[in-house]
């Protein structure tokens, strides 16, 4: 039972300079503990949250002590509870979250509980940004045309979300056409400091998108979690997390002329990947901070998932305050934020002597050493200096198929394909650019690189350069502010001339919503096996993500996207080869169109103004005509339509009772899939287009859905039937059972038949067989996609055995009742001689009280082999309410009371985190 906060004595008043008070706050200096002064700023946010929420029930005094003693406790991987101030959703992950909440209300009803308890207890902001596709490009009418198509395709989903915004308290839905979730969060939603009923505390957020970390650039602690974790946080459940180590990253000096924030973040990403920061916070500091704009910091923070960190944190300083003023936050709000953070020793003032912080490890980067670069062709951390791009490209053509190879035979590398583009003779070669997209919150939130791209376009137009008409060019800003400053600067017309017309306000190409490329171009690629390229200002370039036909995908700054579009190929040395020929017949080089830092700074200073942000976000709350005309049902329980192909009642709570199903092992399971390294959540649960020959396509066609109305997997995440069929449906899936063949197929071992993964899984289920998955390192890397765990669960997968897991995905697997196991160091399926054709038995105790996180588990195969794995249930201590609830539901286990303490084991015991939450909420009334 909750008790009075034991830290009430440090609750202080924060006085206003002119009299009165801003509110009350829990004072960290009032702890009078010298250890607090040396804590990293990011850890102080966890400390304040623990103190404020301490009730000796969900959060205990011993949790506070663990955080204060971070220097000693973090290396021991201790677990703490964390209650974020708010939750952030986008529509691809938001729709299934609202579906789950609606379904949980039904389950509460069926179990005679109070369905109104399924209501967010913290603010939830949902931004609809993942649905717009680049159907129309290179047109002045592209924004309107794409939005009309977006609403036509997604009318039912949008209506459902609008119902959710009315049916659930504390939920704000930002309509389509407003911007990208992380840019809207940065420019508008981010509070930095909350004032709730007179209590002041730091803003913190978890989001169902891995790039939630972008808000770390604003000094707000935020990171991505799975949808199921976010739903639990909405309902007031503390998140169990391992107290992280913090890597201090010192920045020195300033960037050289012509080097962009994108070049910097790709360099940082490579450095941190090499160092190894998975599960850690990274905290940036040093004299170089004063040379980085807030937008530059946000760009670095945004790509935390790509370098593997939970957060890339920039503490609040004067640069932050200037940005808050620029983006239209009121003077009173900014004064309150500064006063609170100074009072709580959470503000960095570089004009004062700095207390030396303690970090788990230290890195250093001299900014003047950063050089122009891109990353690719298949992973964000495979950085290529621009001057080495041509050599690297030819190496990729030569190399065997892999992250840096396409294995194109020497005699085919110079192949030229002739084709007709709308009556015009055209040619295509390996490395030719067919998609050039200025896209993604990573870069479109940064006025320097956006205006830099526009200046490149201006210089190119003035010199007479053109972009080939068959290259699909697009510009998708993260908010309407970008349009305002591009128009004010007079530079948008040059982007338009090169085909970079604005196509919409959303994620577009970065998440695979690149739309179709012209049929003539597509045929030239597929019929001649051309390795075509996409260049985009995004944050992810995994194979099959950007577009099914672009096998080489390079991340680059917006100005470089324009440059590569002009060149028409990635097979170019910008230092020695011309980009094109100007109107006077003169060769034009990269240096002729590249703006200086001074030119860019002057454009930003003159054209990015506070009133632009204020006008944009005043309009956001009013919606748009298409959104406002949506009619939605009333009522707090959703009326499911069994015929809907977008919103479907999921089966998670079917036949659920108040008694947990208990722990389970795996007996004589078949291996559904046998993978190597770096299987991403895009491989497991793709977000892009639905292939015409896929099980999902068959399901839709059987229900009268025309192929042109398939939409994407991401847009249909509210329908479990489609998402189960879309699990492992990525056309670039590499499954060892297929002996080199690429695609979403596997072998059904009892018959030896090669079938779709979905069909094989259904055969195994109908035959009464469990299945497992074998995998290599970094299984589940990429987006924080809960369907990458829900889908395998619906396919009947009971365990995944991998060399290592991505943080969020491992947690999602546990949340869906799937057992994560790791091979021992130095071992994998290959070294153990496993073919995947064996049958696997994983013997776990039948009661969770006998299971320990991280314990050794023996896996036995039917051919007599056995090997030991590490059980990856990771969190340590169960809070009291879980313990008491579990004993109330399972009184026979009272003998195990001293050891029944693992949080993730409780989720496993209950069949998943959502089932646990429902039983907990009903049990709480007892």
Secondary structure, DSSP 8 states (H G I E B T S, - for coil): -----TTGGGEEEEE-TTSSEEEEEE-SGGG--HHHHTS-HHHHHHHHHHHHT--SSSS-HHHHHHHHTHHHHGGGT-EEEE--SEEEEEHHHHHHHHHHHHHHHHHHHHTT--GGG-S-SSEEEEE--S----SS-SSTTHHHHHHHHHHHHHHHHHHHHHHHHHHSTTEEEE-TTSB-HHHHIIIII--SEEEETTEEEE-EEEESSGGGGGGGGGT-EEEE--HHHHHHHHTT--EEEE---EEEEEEES---TT--HHHHHHHHHHHHHHH--TT-EEEEESGGGGGS-HHHHHHHHHTHHHHT-SEEEE-B-HHHHHHHHHTT--HHHHHHHHHHHHHTT-B--TTS-------SEEEEEEGGG---EEE-SS-TT-EEEGGGHHHHHHHHHHS-SBTTB----GGGTT--EEEEETTEEEEE-TTBEEEEEE--HHHHT-HHHHHHHHHHHHHHHHHT----TTSEEEE--SBHHHHHHHHHHT-HHHHHHTT--B--SS-GGGGT------HHHHHHHHHHT--EEEEESSS---TTTS-TTEEEEEE--HHHHHHHHHH-BS---TTTS-SEE-TTS-EE-HHHH---HHHHHHHHHHH--HHHHHHHHHHHTT--HHHHT-----SSS----TT-SS----STTTT--SS------EEEEEEEEE--S--BHHHHB--SB--TTSHHHHHHHHTT--GGG--BTGGGTT-HHHHHHHBT--TT-B-GGGTT-BSSEEEETTTTEEEEHHHHHHHHHHTT--EEEE--TTBTBSS--THHHHHHHHHTEEEEEES-B-HHHHHHHHHTT-EEEEE-TT--TTTTT--S-SEEEE---SSGGG--TT-EEEEEETTS-EEEEEE--------HHHHHHHHHH-GGGGGGTTT---HHHHHHHTTSHHHHHHHHHHHTT-
